[in-house]
Amino acid sequence: GAVVSQHPSWVICKSGTSVKIECRSLDFQATTMFWYRQFPKKSLMLMATSNEGSKATYEQGVEKDKFLINHASLTLSTLTVTSAHPEDSSFYICSATGGRLNTEAFFGQGTRLTVV
Amino acid sequence: AQSVTQLDSQVPVFEEAPVELRCNYSSSVSVYLFWYVQYPNQGLQLLLKYLSGSTLVESINGFEAEFNKSQTSFHLRKPSVHISDTAEYFCAVTQQGGKLIFGQGTELSVKP
């Protein structure tokens, strides 16, 4: 299967600062990337869908100005949590699909964000 | 709109016992179906998928799932579980490639 790399795997930041999470497709061109958030003992909640070169489509209830998503190339999408607060602490996971691989999404390893 | 229901939030079983994790979905159109496994503090790993063809799909580590269109189900089964199978399991559906709708997850706990 295809490989998606997410970085960093964990990060601790101070309240009020911004944090950037990267999601890279290593061996295929990801025309579409997805960002999910997972709370402890909970399922994955889709935050947004990003297509290369276009603005991201956010799910209802997700703050666009809070969670900035950029998909500038076919192999990289970034999620920036701006002015982070403790309630933003969570596990964030990206997935990617594209080309002949568009029937399946490939997941990154996830990023554990802790805001103190 | 699509939705996925995993009927059991927790399933405790003894090692070498059989297990079934239930998944039902609702959709007005044809869908693709997936089972993912998640170990603590890790991302999701694809366990198996149904895209088309045979309704019984198998994974390399002994799991299998059967797509039942009339019952809108995609239950996951394993005839004999191991301690290492302890993890969270997610059922998911997608109509178009990539955008997945997940069930609530089932925590499988295998005891010696």
Interface residues (C-beta under 8 A of the other chain):
Chain A: G1 Q6 T32 F34 K41 K42 S43 L44 L46 T49 F91 I93 S95 A96 T97 L101 N102 T103 E104 A105 F106 F107 G108 Q109 G110 R112
Chain B: Y32 F34 Y36 N41 Q42 G43 L44 Q45 L46 K49 L51 F90 T94 G97 G98 K99 L100 I101 F102 G103 Q104 G105 E107
